Amino acid sequence: MFLTPPMQTKIICPQCHSEIPLEDVNVSTNIALCRLCGQTWSYAELIEDNPTDFDLMNPPKGAWYRERPPRGFEVGASTRSAVAFFLVPFMCVWSGGSLGGIYGSQLAKRHFSLGESLFGIPFILGTLLFGSIAVMSMCGKVCVTVEGDDGILFMGVGPIGWRRRFNWQKVTSIRRTESYNRRSLSQQITFEGEKRLNFGSNLKDDRLNFMLTALRKKWRESGHSPG
């Protein structure tokens, strides 16, 4: 991919925070050289990491950044979406009808049927799957918390959800990647390193962009270098 330097974008060295002049950028090889500290960087990542209007303390609606003294921070975003107006009524009708018809009738008759009960298992699994998606679209969140070297990725509702611990210092890159789900394509954030973590595919674009840029900024400030 050929890159053209944007005329209004400053290219900042993540290590010494000095400006890298455009004459020290080789777009054909995707390399930016900081002559002050002698480091080379990925030009494409520096451009995405340094938008001129980015402000950690001014997130879009539904996203947040919080300091956690003495050496911590939290970056997160809500997964609330208008799709909940469709999913919640659908789940009530679909789950109520299918499960009520299969198991409700057995309870009413006080007669257990092994065949009917086994037939209803896919509907139970579907209810759990789509139910979790519906709940996340109403009041879920994605959150990355870092305290020193200790990091936690959380996806869920309130205190209930999926947690994965990771070592912040062993994260080797933070990238935007693509997620394929049921023939649909969405953007997500990927941590590479000791563990590969993917998250954020259910976030709105502005919230995803804020989380990605904020996490990369804090990652650079903690002494990491772009790959």
N, C-alpha and C positions, 0 to 999 in steps of 0.2 A: 504494500500500500504506500503510495506517495503522499508525503505530508508537506503542506505549505504553511510556513510560520504565520500566524495571525498578526497583523500589524499592531493591534492594540494590546496584545498579551505580553506581560513581562514573564520571563523565564527565570525562576528563582532556584538557586542551588539549595537542596535540602540540608546540606551539611553546614555551610557557612552563611547561608541566607543572603548571599550577594547575587546581584543580577547577572545572568549570563547573556552576553551580547549575541545577536543573531549570527554574526560572522563566526562564532564558535559552535554553531549548530550545523551538523551534517544530516539533512533530512533524508537523504538517500540511504544512509546506514542507520538512521534513528538514534544518533548519538549526540549528546550535548556535553561539551567540555567546560568545566569550571577551572579557569587558569589560576584563580586565587588559592584553591585548596587542592588542585590537581586531580579531581575526581571526574569520572565520566558517568553519565546518566542516560536513561531511556528518555528520549525527547518526547515521545507520545505520552508517556505517563506524567512527565513534568507539565505538559500543557493541560492535561485533564486535572492534575492535582492543584493547579494554581489559577483558578478562575478569578478574574479581577474583582468580582463582586461577592466572593464567598466570605461569610461571616459565621463563625461557630456559634455566636450568641444570638443569631437571627435566623433560626431554622424555619422552614415552611410549616404551615398549620398541620398538626398531627405528628410532628417530629420534635426531638429535643436533644440538647447536649447539656450535661451537668458535670461540674468538677466534683471529685470525691477526694478531698485532702487526706493524707499528704501527697500521695503519688497515684491518684486514681481518677477515672472519669467514666462517664456513662453516655452512650449514644444509642438512641432508640427511635422507634416510629410505630405509630398505630397501624394496624391492618384493617381498620374500619373502612368499609366500602359500600357504595350504593347497591352492590349486588345482593346485600343482605335483604333488601326489600323483595327480592325474588326468591332467594334461597329459603328463608324462614317459612313463608306460606307453603312453598313446595314441600319442605320437609314435613310440615304438619299434616298435609294432605297425603303425601306419599307414604310416610312412615305410619301415620295413624290408620290409613286404609289397609295397607299390606299387613302390618303386624297385628292390627286389631282383628282383621279377617282370619288370619292364620291362628293366632294364639288366643285372641279374645273369645272366639267361638268355642275353643276347647275348654276355657275356663267357665264359660256360661253353661256348657253341657256337663262340666265336671267329668270330662272324658279325655284322656290323653292319647294322642295318635302319634306314633313314632314317625311315620311317613310324612305327615303334615309338619311336624316339628323340624325334621331335617330339611324339608323344602323351604322352611322359613329362615334357615341360617344365612343364606346370601342376603336376604332383606335386612337381617340384623347387622351384618357387616356393612352393608350399604348405608344403613342409618347411622352407624358410628362414624363412617368416613365423611358422608355429606353433612352430618350433624356437626362434626368438628370444624369443617370448612365454614358452615353457617355461623357458628359461634365466633370463630376468628374474624369473620367479616363484620360482626356486630361490635365486638369489644376486645379483640386480640391485640397483641403487640409483639414486636421483635426488638430485642435489646442486647447490646454488647456492653459488658461491664469489665473494666480492667482495674486491678489493684496491684501496683508494682508489676511483677511478672505474671501474676495470676489473672486469667481471663475466663469469663463465663458468657456463653451465648445462650439466650433464653428466647423461646417462642411459646406463647401460651396466653392464658387469660388470668389476670391477677397474679396470684402466686402459683397457680396450677399450670403446668406445661412441661415442655421438653427442655432439658438443660444439658449443655455439653461444656466441660471444662477444657481449657487449653492454655499453653504457655505463650504469652504475648511476645516474649523475646525470641521464640522459635518460629514465629510467623515470618515466612520468607517473601511473601508477596500478597497484596490485596488487589483483586482484579474484578472487573465486571465480566461476567460470563453469561451464557445462554442456558436456559432450562427448558427442556421439552417435556410437556405433560399432556397426555391425551391429545396428541397432534397439535397442540398449541405451543407457541414459542413465547417465552418471557425472559426478562433480564433478572439476574441475581448477583449477589456479592459472594465471592469465593476467597477464603483464606487458604493459602498454601503453606506447607511447613510440616511440622511433626504430625499434624492431623489436617486433613482437608475438610473444610466446613463450607457448606453452601447454605445461603439463607437470603430472605428478602424477595423471593419471587412473587409474593402476594402483596407487595407494597406498591403504592402509586409511584409514578416516575419521579416526582419532585422529592418524595420522601426517600426513595432509593438513592437518588443522586446525592442528597444531603448526607445520608449515612456513609456512602462510599467515600465522598470527599473528606468528611470529618475523620473517618477512621484512617484514611491514608495520611492526613495531616498529622494526627497524633502518632501514627506509626513512624513517620519521618522524624518527628521531634524526639522520639525515644531512641534515635540513633540508627535506624535501619536505612539501607540503601536500596533504591529501585533495582529490580532484576532486569 
